Amino acid sequence: MPLAERVRPLVRPNLHEIKPYVPGRTIAEVQKEFGLHDVVKLASNENPLGPSKKAIAAIQQLLSELNRYPDGAAVDVREAIAKHVQLTPEHVFVGNGSDEIIKMIAETFLQPDDEVIVPFPSFAQYNFGAQVMGAKVVSVPLTADFQYDFEAMKARITKRTKLIYVCSPNNPTGTWTTHTQVKSFLEEIPEDLVVILDEAYLEYVDSPDPLHSLEFISEGKPVLSLRTFSKMYGLAGLRLGYALGDPGLIRFLHQVREPFNVNAVAQVGAAAALQDHEHVEACRAANQSGRLQFYKGLKELGIPYITTQGNFLLAQVGDGMRVFEALERYGVIVRAGFPGLQEYVRISIGTEAENERCLAALAQVLRA
Ligand SMILES: *Cc1c(COP(=O)(O)O)cnc(C)c1O
């Protein structure tokens, strides 16, 4: 019997259900496959302007000290984050990306048969955490125009519900909730659940009545806010995400934390990036004009799109997978194949020149 067949029965049965995560294609892969050298990646909502120079300098300084273990308690970066959001370091929990924190939230709370309410379509990692723990994912569809259906979410709460995820702006749709909507939802649901507000794209939001989870946290609500250095701060490769919450809630996440879960380079790089307000402002401004560039360009091409509050948008191209593959031949990597979104591609907003490349390639693809 092949080894995999002998080992299979030893593996926890729920793991067989998990579909592997398919990340965006890398520039190197596409260069190699199509023999291109000038490839633009607009697939993973990365910051096209790169990390802050302050972060790079801090990281370079640390390199000669990599013989040392990191600070397991991540004191300095937690203090820097606490100061940034005007909470205490005890409110701040750091992880190897917020992906790791989503998995740790699942490990902290979920047993088989527990239920997690997850919006659909949204970020796949929420389902992953639940599935690893053998818990049940209760998937609640967004409305036809990709808004949260809070009534439907409320209706799906049972005695077994432990966690509810809300992602705003929502990945991959770019749509968002208002603070008022989330506030009334929190007032109407039982208090013995944890609500996770994933605010990975918070820094890009410029809509009225934006979600501000800190109010709920200071009111002592069982809320965790998830944030990251991977998007606006341009440090996706470094891996640092954080959760904010009442210390009475945060303390339980430490039960499943590896002693050195956030590496030393990430700790200094993130702390330095937080100090670079000018870089954040420049990135925010570039993203706002990039959004308008896509709205205008897509409109001219007759491609419907979903208005976004993130650094990415959905374009309704017809056959998403076909357009995704065709764009690759023009050296433009976007993302398609999201469950429930077959007609769309998700495009991350790049530099002005990258956006132009993408729009020009889309024009070619549609003509063909
Ligand atoms: C990108 C993203 C994250 C951040 O992931 P990291 O692990 O911190 O890189 C979290 N949530 C959503 C919805 C995202 O799109």
PDBQT file of the ligand as one rigid body, heavy atoms in Angstrom, charges set to zero:
ROOT
HETATM    1  C1  LIG A 401      -5.046  40.540   3.374  1.00  0.00    +0.000 C 
HETATM    2  C2  LIG A 401      -6.073  40.253   4.392  1.00  0.00    +0.000 A 
HETATM    3  C3  LIG A 401      -5.711  39.974   5.709  1.00  0.00    +0.000 A 
HETATM    4  C4  LIG A 401      -4.295  40.093   6.154  1.00  0.00    +0.000 C 
HETATM    5  O1  LIG A 401      -3.607  38.953   6.130  1.00  0.00    +0.000 OA
HETATM    6  P1  LIG A 401      -2.129  38.887   6.714  1.00  0.00    +0.000 P 
HETATM    7  O2  LIG A 401      -2.078  37.474   7.181  1.00  0.00    +0.000 OA
HETATM    8  O3  LIG A 401      -2.011  39.860   7.838  1.00  0.00    +0.000 OA
HETATM    9  O4  LIG A 401      -1.224  39.188   5.575  1.00  0.00    +0.000 OA
HETATM   10  C5  LIG A 401      -6.706  39.725   6.628  1.00  0.00    +0.000 A 
HETATM   11  N1  LIG A 401      -8.000  39.760   6.280  1.00  0.00    +0.000 NA
HETATM   12  C6  LIG A 401      -8.367  40.066   5.036  1.00  0.00    +0.000 A 
HETATM   13  C7  LIG A 401      -9.802  40.145   4.709  1.00  0.00    +0.000 C 
HETATM   14  C8  LIG A 401      -7.423  40.295   4.054  1.00  0.00    +0.000 A 
HETATM   15  O5  LIG A 401      -7.813  40.568   2.812  1.00  0.00    +0.000 OA
ENDROOT
TORSDOF 0
